């Protein structure tokens, strides 16, 4: 692998940063550090044979799938969003996604089959967890006092995965990586700890199912900052990675750094929602089917400010829905670009640059 990527040493720092951003690899550091990051990140490209990872139990190693089923989860408690992207088995096949005679790619368009948001803290019975598109408004109903003990949330985590995710036999589950601190604050907020606890439960359940041979897919943690850098190219006016789901922004507005971070976060959210709105409206980059098409109609109704009963009703904010979709699509592009860099070498720089210009 090292000799195959020796050409990286001839690249300038900006070129290395562009490669890292386009492949979801850490783009910070000096030139030698960046080269090391890229070499490590490209050392294990996604297996295009659709065999499960070699770390799985023996009974799962030969399991094959007829398509890639990718679930992307944007973490939260009251606003956990997730979507399902489906790609054909030819997605990363070298002969189909990378042209041998031109400097352009012919990517496969992901199919968005499911796109939902749930409140995992509202039901008194874990089995009653519902999605945004099926639940009715509860604005006039008093919310019961919430409990955030592990004993309460463990069934919620198990029900979420076994009801909404695992029945679809996903090949990959992308989980938004959480942080302990947000927007430069020195304190660790209680809400952040709650989301982190729920995140850890999801990992533990999936690991158990994998070890026991009940599921043969792969869990992939995704840093929100990498998604932001991919879609917004670092953002405008120092746009930074957004905070955890809710409850932490108000606590940092008393200091100037917190105010600047909050403004940057709002700009970032608005731009990401705009990207998703354009995708849904123009059908660019994704194909919506089934339930996802219904959610797309709701998103467009909210984005356009329509008051009709069948458009935007009960949706509320949709930045979480936007985040889970952009996270999934970014990961898909990262894997495509990793394959591109490995196949094309130095020529991949021209293609990646053209793709960035087209994205903007």
VOGU-3710 file (C-alpha; in Angstrom, 3 decimals, decimal comma):
1> xxxxxxxxxx> 0,000/0,000/0,000  2,837/2,409/0,847  4,474/2,010/-2,563  1,104/2,297/-4,255  0,617/5,702/-2,643  4,142/7,075/-2,985  2,774/9,785/-5,283  1,205/11,434/-2,214  4,658/12,749/-1,281  4,696/14,882/-4,436
11> xxxxxxxxxx> 1,403/16,583/-3,518  1,140/19,999/-1,947  -0,445/20,435/1,471  -3,668/21,859/-0,011  -3,963/18,881/-2,345  -3,527/16,457/0,530  -6,180/18,310/2,522  -8,553/18,074/-0,436  -7,994/14,320/-0,713  -8,552/13,884/3,025
21> xxxxxxxxxx> -11,800/15,880/3,013  -13,081/14,024/-0,041  -12,469/10,648/1,591  -13,617/11,414/5,145  -10,089/11,217/6,539  -8,638/13,535/9,179  -7,478/16,601/7,232  -5,496/18,370/9,965  -1,766/18,315/10,563  1,482/18,839/8,708
31> xxxxxxxxxx> 2,242/17,269/5,334  3,909/14,116/6,785  1,010/13,696/9,227  -1,558/14,105/6,471  0,200/11,559/4,274  0,156/9,123/7,180  -3,573/9,762/7,772  -4,407/9,184/4,095  -2,302/6,037/3,816  -3,983/4,610/6,889
41> xxxxxxxxxx> -7,459/5,654/5,746  -6,980/4,052/2,327  -5,417/0,850/3,646  -8,809/-0,810/4,162  -11,236/0,190/1,406  -14,794/-1,065/1,610  -15,043/-4,624/0,291  -16,924/-4,447/-2,991  -17,793/-8,141/-2,821  -20,337/-7,413/-0,088
51> xxxxxxxxxx> -18,793/-10,008/2,212  -19,076/-8,952/5,834  -15,975/-7,835/7,711  -13,426/-10,510/8,582  -13,839/-9,736/12,288  -17,304/-11,312/12,270  -17,983/-14,819/13,612  -17,156/-17,735/11,255  -20,807/-18,414/10,469  -21,136/-14,858/9,093
61> xxxxxxxxxx> -17,942/-14,504/7,084  -19,419/-15,935/3,900  -22,704/-14,041/4,166  -23,446/-12,084/1,004  -26,039/-9,463/0,193  -27,740/-8,544/-3,047  -27,418/-4,821/-2,288  -25,856/-2,353/0,126  -28,326/-1,301/2,813  -26,935/1,675/4,699
71> xxxxxxxxxx> -28,661/3,146/7,737  -27,499/6,586/8,863  -28,387/7,691/12,415  -28,258/11,281/13,662  -28,084/10,867/17,437  -30,502/12,502/19,827  -33,099/11,801/22,484  -36,120/13,865/21,510  -35,010/14,177/17,893  -33,253/11,021/16,719
81> xxxxxxxxxx> -33,294/10,918/12,930  -32,363/8,038/10,666  -32,560/7,101/7,015  -31,992/4,073/4,808  -29,911/4,351/1,640  -29,811/1,434/-0,789  -27,143/0,855/-3,452  -26,717/-2,008/-5,942  -23,883/-4,561/-5,570  -22,088/-2,879/-8,502
91> xxxxxxxxxx> -21,736/0,341/-6,479  -17,971/0,106/-5,898  -17,088/-2,256/-8,712  -14,074/-0,710/-10,498  -15,436/-1,403/-13,981  -18,709/0,414/-13,302  -18,007/3,445/-11,159  -14,646/4,627/-12,462  -14,148/5,451/-16,091  -10,909/4,140/-17,533
101> xxxxxxxxxx> -10,805/6,610/-20,384  -12,034/9,921/-18,962  -11,596/12,193/-15,965  -15,222/11,927/-14,859  -17,000/9,392/-12,670  -20,344/7,730/-13,268  -21,635/7,318/-9,707  -24,625/5,191/-8,821  -27,548/7,206/-7,438  -28,492/6,042/-3,918
111> xxxxxxxxxx> -32,124/5,170/-3,300  -33,611/6,706/-0,161  -36,232/4,223/1,053  -36,811/5,316/4,623  -36,377/8,676/6,347  -37,781/9,248/9,822  -37,363/10,961/13,169  -38,429/9,646/16,551  -38,653/10,840/20,139  -37,237/8,046/22,263
121> xxxxxxxxxx> -38,040/9,852/25,524  -41,799/10,289/25,130  -43,308/6,786/25,303  -44,025/5,156/28,641  -43,818/1,788/26,885  -40,751/1,179/24,690  -42,916/-0,684/22,189  -44,868/2,499/21,527  -41,963/4,350/19,900  -43,338/5,938/16,726
131> xxxxxxxxxx> -41,938/7,924/13,837  -42,559/11,474/12,738  -44,756/10,468/9,817  -47,111/8,294/11,852  -47,389/10,045/15,198  -50,060/12,654/15,918  -49,406/15,984/17,531  -49,121/15,988/21,328  -48,899/19,736/21,813  -51,947/19,803/24,095
141> xxxxxxxxxx> -50,994/16,720/26,070  -48,939/17,119/29,260  -45,508/15,495/29,053  -44,791/13,091/31,878  -41,725/13,679/34,006  -38,805/12,126/32,199  -36,387/9,637/33,655  -32,984/9,145/32,067  -31,750/6,123/33,996  -30,004/3,341/32,063
151> xxxxxxxxxx> -32,738/0,913/33,123  -35,317/3,073/31,331  -33,330/3,744/28,178  -31,900/0,278/27,596  -35,309/-1,045/26,412  -35,738/2,060/24,252  -32,394/1,427/22,553  -33,169/-2,251/22,008  -36,649/-1,529/20,649  -35,368/1,165/18,300
161> xxxxxxxxxx> -32,808/-1,156/16,738  -34,963/-4,283/16,588  -38,019/-2,431/15,269  -36,633/0,173/12,877  -33,122/-0,913/11,854  -32,168/-4,587/12,157  -35,272/-6,069/10,462  -33,958/-4,537/7,217  -30,669/-6,481/7,552  -28,417/-3,441/7,009
171> xxxxxxxxxx> -24,927/-3,971/5,679  -23,702/-0,783/7,384  -25,021/1,323/10,256  -23,544/4,825/10,459  -23,811/6,429/13,895  -23,098/10,106/14,475  -20,181/10,331/16,906  -20,924/12,361/20,026  -18,693/14,727/21,988  -18,454/15,472/25,700
181> xxxxxxxxxx> -18,192/19,223/25,202  -19,913/21,525/22,772  -19,148/24,942/21,248  -15,966/25,406/23,238  -17,714/25,244/26,607  -15,698/24,004/29,569  -18,595/22,187/31,230  -19,940/18,793/30,263  -23,681/19,246/29,886  -26,097/16,728/31,371
191> xxxxxxxxxx> -27,986/16,392/28,108  -24,763/15,516/26,335  -24,156/12,703/28,801  -27,654/11,369/28,213  -27,135/11,202/24,460  -23,706/9,630/24,955  -25,285/6,987/27,189  -27,862/6,157/24,530  -25,148/6,048/21,867  -23,134/3,556/23,946
201> xxxxxxxxxx> -26,226/1,384/24,345  -26,682/1,197/20,586  -23,074/0,078/20,140  -23,379/-2,516/22,909  -26,568/-4,007/21,459  -25,166/-4,154/17,933  -21,944/-5,731/19,184  -23,957/-8,367/21,047  -26,052/-9,182/17,978  -22,908/-9,387/15,856
211> xxxxxxxxxx> -21,009/-11,617/18,291  -23,966/-13,977/18,654  -24,302/-14,279/14,888  -27,690/-12,532/14,693  -26,449/-9,707/12,478  -23,543/-9,580/10,044  -23,190/-5,906/9,196  -20,723/-3,222/10,222  -21,052/-0,249/12,567  -19,310/2,916/11,383
221> xxxxxxxxxx> -18,848/5,958/13,675  -18,988/9,259/11,780  -17,667/12,575/13,070  -20,076/15,463/12,317  -17,140/17,791/11,662  -16,056/15,646/8,696  -19,558/15,753/7,247  -19,611/19,552/7,604  -16,225/19,871/5,918  -17,368/17,700/3,040
231> xxxxxxxxxx> -20,645/19,492/2,315  -19,732/23,037/3,386  -15,983/22,924/2,747  -15,285/24,237/6,248  -18,288/26,525/6,288  -18,631/30,277/6,139  -17,399/32,654/8,846  -15,834/29,825/10,798  -18,885/27,577/10,823  -18,134/24,777/13,262
241> xxxxxxxxxx> -19,519/21,375/14,082  -22,969/21,644/15,615  -23,672/20,820/19,235  -25,432/17,812/20,681  -29,135/17,486/19,811  -30,596/20,101/22,220  -30,234/21,825/25,545  -26,578/22,831/25,342  -26,665/26,007/23,244  -28,391/28,186/25,845
251> xxxxxxxxxx> -25,735/27,485/28,433  -22,932/29,038/26,382  -24,659/32,213/25,188  -23,344/34,168/28,169  -19,853/34,334/26,744  -18,768/35,810/23,438  -17,169/32,611/22,202  -20,411/30,779/22,771  -22,343/33,476/20,909  -20,076/33,248/17,889
261> xxxxxxxxxx> -20,294/29,463/17,929  -24,085/29,587/18,165  -24,303/31,934/15,167  -21,998/29,645/13,206  -24,109/26,644/14,128  -27,312/28,292/12,922  -25,678/29,210/9,602  -24,420/25,670/9,217  -27,861/24,202/9,913  -29,537/26,559/7,452
271> xxxxxxxxxx> -27,070/25,716/4,687  -27,402/21,975/5,246  -31,185/22,167/5,208  -30,938/24,149/1,985  -28,784/21,430/0,402  -31,294/18,752/1,348  -34,236/20,851/0,162  -32,584/21,241/-3,253  -31,894/17,495/-3,424  -35,502/16,631/-2,669
281> xxxxxxxxxx> -36,929/19,283/-4,972  -34,690/18,568/-7,954  -34,124/14,857/-7,422  -30,369/15,417/-7,618  -28,077/12,873/-5,978  -30,851/10,707/-4,517  -33,959/8,854/-5,586  -36,837/8,878/-3,073  -39,109/5,873/-2,807  -41,968/4,770/-0,555
291> xxxxxxxxxx> -42,034/6,302/2,917  -39,040/8,503/2,118  -41,027/10,187/-0,644  -43,760/11,023/1,862  -41,176/12,497/4,216  -39,715/14,441/1,321  -43,127/16,014/0,745  -43,276/16,976/4,419  -39,785/18,462/4,275  -40,635/20,506/1,204
301> xxxxxxxxxx> -43,850/21,701/2,834  -41,894/22,875/5,875  -39,106/24,418/3,811  -41,536/26,336/1,620  -43,629/27,500/4,582  -46,842/25,982/3,269  -49,796/25,848/5,639  -51,750/23,124/3,914  -52,813/20,231/6,134  -50,904/17,705/4,045
311> xxxxxxxxxx> -47,669/19,687/3,880  -45,349/20,265/6,815  -47,924/19,518/9,512  -46,366/18,280/12,726  -42,867/18,127/11,239  -41,308/20,948/13,255  -37,627/21,477/12,572  -36,017/19,178/10,039  -32,319/19,863/10,568  -31,970/16,429/12,210
321> xxxxxxxxxx> -33,503/14,783/9,153  -31,117/16,770/6,972  -28,142/15,745/9,098  -28,811/12,011/8,943  -29,260/12,139/5,163  -26,148/14,245/4,525  -24,159/11,980/6,832  -25,200/8,903/4,857  -24,575/10,507/1,471  -21,202/11,862/2,600
331> xxxxxxxxxx> -20,089/8,386/3,684  -21,190/6,949/0,346  -19,113/9,580/-1,462  -16,129/8,997/0,812  -16,088/5,306/-0,080  -16,434/6,102/-3,774  -13,583/8,603/-3,560  -11,353/6,159/-1,682  -11,787/3,681/-4,498  -11,170/6,479/-6,998
341> xxxxxxxxxx> -7,888/7,524/-5,368  -6,687/3,923/-5,201  -7,569/3,303/-8,855  -6,543/6,617/-10,431  -3,727/7,828/-8,221  -2,615/11,365/-9,054  -5,325/11,654/-11,719  -7,930/11,473/-8,954  -7,071/15,038/-7,915  -8,541/16,484/-11,121
351> xxxxxxxxxx> -11,695/14,394/-10,723  -12,162/15,311/-7,068  -11,656/18,984/-7,864  -14,258/18,809/-10,637  -16,697/17,061/-8,294  -16,268/19,763/-5,651  -16,953/22,493/-8,202  -20,029/20,630/-9,388  -21,274/20,200/-5,831  -21,039/23,926/-5,208
//
